[in-house]
Amino acid sequence: MTNRELAFIVKDQNPLTLTASQTVQLACRRMAERGVGAVLVTDRKHNLTGIFTGRDAVRALAAGKDAAATTLAQAMTKNPCTLSPQQTAIDALRAMSDGGFRHLPVIADGKIVGIVSRGDFKGMELDHLEAETHLWERIG
């Protein structure tokens, strides 16, 4: 399979979610417990409001913020790029490459379906993106 739909990749997924009022410390603890690199930040109705990743944690700590007192609302990336379940692995890889990030929420009808990260993609999908990128570099 060289270009799977994201629905296939995130099926049966239970992504880590927290609310914006919860702390960076809690998010980091939960990320470590689950072995994941991102938290999807939601409002009380479970709508996506942001994403908190290891990079966000590093930025907060480097700025001298107290992880136990800093909320996700203060440290997260607001309004992250999202994709639909019908989009493909190449769409996700292209968006990650263009945006300079490693995690992408998958949303259907305003609801969180899952999250993909660069590590979710197979060799042929990565090879396809590399070939496409190389072609665009030659054209440009």
C-alpha positions in Angstrom: 0.0 0.0 0.0 1.6 3.2 -1.1 -1.0 5.8 -0.3 -3.4 4.7 2.5 -6.3 6.8 3.5 -5.9 8.3 7.0 -9.1 6.6 8.1 -7.2 3.3 7.8 -4.2 4.6 9.7 -6.2 6.0 12.7 -8.9 3.3 12.9 -9.4 2.0 16.5 -7.2 4.9 17.7 -7.8 6.5 21.1 -5.8 9.7 20.9 -4.7 11.5 24.0 -6.8 14.5 24.7 -6.8 17.1 27.5 -8.6 20.4 28.1 -6.8 23.7 27.7 -7.1 24.4 31.4 -4.9 21.4 32.3 -1.2 21.8 32.9 1.9 21.3 30.9 3.1 19.0 33.6 0.1 16.7 33.4 0.3 16.7 29.6 4.0 15.6 29.7 3.2 12.9 32.3 0.4 11.5 30.2 2.5 11.7 27.0 5.2 9.7 28.8 2.7 7.1 30.1 1.2 6.6 26.7 4.5 6.8 24.7 3.1 9.5 22.4 4.5 12.8 21.2 1.4 15.0 21.2 -1.8 15.8 23.1 -4.9 17.1 21.3 -6.3 20.0 23.3 -10.1 20.3 23.4 -12.8 22.4 24.8 -15.6 21.1 27.0 -17.5 19.9 24.0 -14.5 17.9 22.8 -13.8 20.2 19.8 -10.2 20.6 18.9 -8.7 23.9 20.0 -5.0 23.1 19.8 -2.2 20.6 19.9 0.6 20.3 22.5 3.8 18.5 21.4 7.2 17.9 22.8 8.4 21.0 20.9 5.8 23.1 22.8 7.0 21.7 26.1 10.6 22.5 25.2 9.6 26.1 24.3 7.7 26.6 27.5 10.5 25.3 29.7 13.1 27.2 27.8 11.1 30.4 28.5 11.3 29.6 32.2 7.7 28.6 32.6 6.7 26.4 35.5 5.2 23.2 34.0 3.0 22.7 37.1 1.5 26.2 36.8 1.4 26.7 33.0 -1.8 25.6 31.3 -2.0 24.0 27.9 -3.8 27.1 26.7 -0.6 29.1 27.4 1.7 26.6 25.7 -0.1 24.8 22.9 -0.2 25.5 19.2 -3.6 27.0 18.6 -5.7 26.0 15.6 -3.4 23.3 14.2 -3.6 22.2 10.6 -6.0 19.2 10.3 -6.9 16.6 7.7 -10.0 14.5 7.0 -10.1 10.7 7.2 -10.5 10.6 3.5 -7.2 12.3 2.8 -4.2 10.1 2.2 -0.8 9.4 3.7 0.8 11.5 1.0 -1.5 14.4 1.8 -0.4 14.2 5.5 3.3 13.8 4.7 3.1 16.8 2.3 1.3 18.9 5.0 3.9 17.9 7.6 6.7 18.7 5.3 5.3 22.1 4.2 4.3 23.1 7.8 7.4 21.8 9.5 5.6 19.7 12.1 5.4 16.0 12.9 1.8 15.5 14.1 -1.5 16.1 12.4 -5.0 15.7 13.9 -7.6 13.9 11.8 -11.0 15.5 12.0 -14.4 14.4 10.6 -17.5 16.5 10.9 -15.8 18.7 13.5 -15.0 15.7 15.8 -11.6 14.2 16.5 -11.0 10.9 14.8 -7.3 10.5 15.6 -3.8 11.8 15.0 -1.1 10.8 12.7 2.6 11.3 13.1 5.5 10.9 10.7 6.3 7.5 12.3 2.9 6.2 11.1 3.9 6.1 7.5 5.5 3.2 5.6 8.6 3.2 3.4 6.8 3.4 0.1 4.8 6.4 1.3 7.9 8.2 2.4 9.6 7.2 -0.9 6.7 8.7 -2.8 7.0 12.0 -1.0 10.7 12.1 -1.5 10.4 11.5 -5.2 7.7 14.2 -5.4 9.8 16.7 -3.5 12.8 15.9 -5.7 10.7 16.5 -8.8 9.5 19.8 -7.6 13.0 20.9 -6.7 14.1 20.1 -10.2 11.2 22.0 -11.8 11.7 25.0 -9.5 
